[in-house]
Amino acid sequence: MWHQFQHSVGIKSCVISRLASRHRTTGRVRDRPRSGAPRVTYRNDDQYLRTYALRHRYATATQLQAQLRDVRGTKVSRQTIRNRLHRFGLNARRPLQVTPLTPRHRRERLQWAQDHVTWTMQQWSTVLFTDECRVTLHSNDGRQRCW
């Protein structure tokens, strides 16, 4: 009997046996309610959060939290935002902070390279290269993370 039922619904016999045993002992086949706090977001909230985070890659958890609250009316903690995004495989990272090159900068760099392309090793040995200094113009220098 189980064998025919297994083939008609496409479920393995061990699963059917386990469900039948659970029904005999508890009177039900569904799992019992789990312990813990109920979820504060619905699947639609999670999908909205994922889509928004992918479209706005520099949004922080705080900004995503405010966006979810304003648009969907769902109030959650920043940690909940992080947890939901982790489940979607999105991880926070430090944004790259570099001053963007203007067209003038690009022209000047190209001109410098063209002027020095024919230099010999002797000429290059007289040059001292130093590390560049990073100057923050448009944002703070704190540990900001984005998705």
Rosetta blueprint (number, residue, H / E / L):
1 M L
2 W H
3 H H
4 Q H
5 F H
6 Q H
7 H H
8 S H
9 V H
10 G L
11 I L
12 K L
13 S H
14 C H
15 V H
16 I H
17 S H
18 R H
19 L H
20 A H
21 S H
22 R H
23 H H
24 R H
25 T H
26 T H
27 G L
28 R L
29 V L
30 R L
31 D L
32 R L
33 P L
34 R L
35 S L
36 G L
37 A L
38 P L
39 R L
40 V L
41 T L
42 Y L
43 R H
44 N H
45 D H
46 D H
47 Q H
48 Y H
49 L H
50 R H
51 T H
52 Y H
53 A H
54 L H
55 R H
56 H L
57 R L
58 Y L
59 A L
60 T L
61 A H
62 T H
63 Q H
64 L H
65 Q H
66 A H
67 Q H
68 L H
69 R H
70 D H
71 V H
72 R H
73 G L
74 T L
75 K L
76 V L
77 S L
78 R H
79 Q H
80 T H
81 I H
82 R H
83 N H
84 R H
85 L H
86 H H
87 R H
88 F L
89 G L
90 L L
91 N L
92 A L
93 R E
94 R L
95 P L
96 L L
97 Q L
98 V L
99 T L
100 P L
101 L L
102 T L
103 P H
104 R H
105 H H
106 R H
107 R H
108 E H
109 R H
110 L H
111 Q H
112 W H
113 A H
114 Q H
115 D H
116 H H
117 V L
118 T L
119 W L
120 T L
121 M H
122 Q H
123 Q H
124 W H
125 S L
126 T L
127 V L
128 L L
129 F L
130 T L
131 D L
132 E L
133 C L
134 R L
135 V L
136 T L
137 L L
138 H L
139 S L
140 N L
141 D L
142 G L
143 R L
144 Q L
145 R L
146 C E
147 W L
